C-alpha cells in the first residue's frame, strides 16, 4: 500500500462513516462540521455539486481543523489539483477517467477513484490505487457484487457510496474489504438549510455510537 493510501486509511479508521454533503450555502458549512464533530464524526465529503461547495470546504478547513475534509465529485485533473491546493485531506470521484488516474498517480495527494465493475477496479489498481469508491453501491450490484470483487482483488479495499443509509450501513461495514461507507442520510439537504444541527448531531451519534 502506498503512502498516499496509508494516509487515506488513517482518515477512514478514525471515522469510517463519511457524510456526503451537498451544501447550498457556504454559511452553513462551519456549524454543520461542528454538529458532525459533536456526534463523533471527524471526516466529511463536500461534493462539488453546488456553487457554494468550494467556499464551504475552505471555511471548514480554515475554522474546524479537527474535521478532515474530503472533496467529492472530482471529475477533472484540475479539480483534483484545486482540492489539494485548498488544503483538503483527500479527494473522491464517482468514476475514474485515464486522465484523472494518471494525474492522481503522478502525485502524493490521497485520492479515492470511483469504480463499479471489475474493469474499473483493474484500471485503478494498475494505476497504483488500493482504496476505491464503490459507486453507485446498491445499483451496481450491492454487497453480492462487492463480495464477487473480493476474489480477484483480495488486497483492494472499498468505500461504498450510493444507496447507503441508516438501515444498511452497518451491514456494509461488516464486509472485510470495506474500510468506510459514505452516505447523505447523516446530513440531509433540508436539515442543513433549516439549521437543524441537533438532528444532525443525533444521527452522527447513532452512526458512531458516540455518547
N, C-alpha and C positions, 0 to 999 in steps of 0.2 A: 504494500500500500504506500502511495506517495505521501510526502509531507503535506501536500495540498489536501489529500483525503484524510490524513491524520487530523488536520485542523477541523475538517467537517465533522469527524467523529467526536471530537471534543465538544462541539456545539450541540450535536443531537443527543449525546449521552446526558448532557445537563438538562435538556428539555426535549424529549422525544415526541411531544405533541406540539406541532408547529401551526399556529393560527395563520391562515391565508387571508390577507386583508385587502379588501377593495375599499379605498377611502376617498370620499368626495370632497372633504375639506381638510386642508393641512392643519388647521387649528385644533382638530380632534386628535391629532397624532400623539402628542405627549400624554394627555390624560388617558388615552387608550393604552399606550405602552405601560403606564404606571398601574392601570387597572389589571392588566395581564400579569405584571410582575407581582402584584399583591396576591394574585391567585396561584403563584408558583411557576409561572411560565416565563422563561428567560430568553426566548428567541421568537422572532416574528418574521413572516414573509410579507413584504409590501409588494403587491402585484402592480406592475406598470400598466394598469388598465384605465386610469383616470388622469386628467391633467394635474391633479393635486398630489399624485403618488410620489414624485421625486422630492418635492418640498417636504412632504410628510416624513419621508425616510430621513432626510437631512435633519429635520427637527428632532427626531428620536435619537439619532446618532449623537447629536450635539448635547441634548438635555437629559437623556436617560441612558447613561453609559453602561449600566448593568444589563441592558437589553441588547442581545446580539441581533442585528438587523440583516436579514437576507433580502435580496431584490429578486422578485419573481417576474415571470412573463418576459424574460430577457430573450429577444429574438435575433439580435444582431451583434457582431463583434463590438460595434460602437457602444451599444447599451451595456455590454459586459465591461468595457473599459470605464464607462461612466459610473457603474456600480462600485468598482474598485476605487475610483478617484474620490467618490463621496464618503468613503470610509466604511462601507458595508462589510460585513464579515464573510458573506458568501453570496452566490447568485444561483438562480434556478431557471430552467426553461421548460416549456411544455413538450418540446421535441428537441431535436438537435440536427442542424444542418452541418455538412462537412466544413463550411467556413467557420461556424461557431465552435465546433470541436477543435479545429486547428488553432483558432485564436486562444481558446482556453488552455489547450495543451502546451502552448508556447510560453505561458506564464505560470505564476505560482498562486494565483487568486483562486480560492476554493469555489468550485462550480459543480452543480448537480445537473447533468443533462437529462432531458426527458426521454423516456423510452416506452414503447407499447408492445413491441414484438422482439423475437429472438434476433432478427437482423439489426434492429435498433441497438440492442444490447451489444452485439458483436462490434458494431461501429464505435460505440462508446468505449468498450473495453480495449480495442485495438489502439484507440487514441490515448489510453492511459488512465481511464476513469473507472473506479470500482464502486463508487456510491452514486446510484442513479435514481431518478424520479420516475416511478411507475405511474403513468398518466395516459388516459383517464382510468383510474384503477378498476372501478366497478364495470365500466363499459368495455374495458379491454380484456375482460375475462375473469376479473375478480381474483379471489385467493387461489382458485384452481389454476389459473394462468400463471400466477406468481410461483406456485409450487412447481409447475412444469419447468419454469425458467431456472429453478434451483439446481436441476440436474446437470445441464451443460455449463452452468455458470456458478459453481459452488463458492467462489470467492467474492462474488458480487453481492452487494448489499443495496437495499431499496428503501426509498421513501415514497410510499403510495399516496397519491392525492387524486381526488375526483370521486365523489360518492362516499367519502369517509365522513362519518357522523358520530354523534354521541352514543348511538346504539351499536355500532360495529367497530369502533376504533381499537378497542382492546383485543378483539379477535385478530385484527391485522397485526397489531404489535406483538402478539404471541408467536407469529411466524419467525422462525430462526434467521431468515435472511432479510428481515425488516428491522431497520435501525430507528426509524421515525415515521410518523404519519403527518400529513398536512390536511387541514380542513377549515372551512369557513364557518362552521357552526359555533365556534367559540366566541366570535365577534361579528354577528350579522350586520349587514349594512344599515338596517333600520335602527339597531341598538346604538351603533356608532353615531349616526346622525342625531339621535334623540339624547345622546349623552347618558345612556343607561349603563354607567360604569360599574355599579354594584352588581348588575346582572351578568356582565362580562366577567367580573372577578369571580362570581359564584360558579360560572361554567368552567373557568380555569381551575378552580379548586376541585371541582367534581372530576375533572380530567386528570389532575396531577395527584390528588389525594392530599393536597396541602391543607393544613389545619387553619 
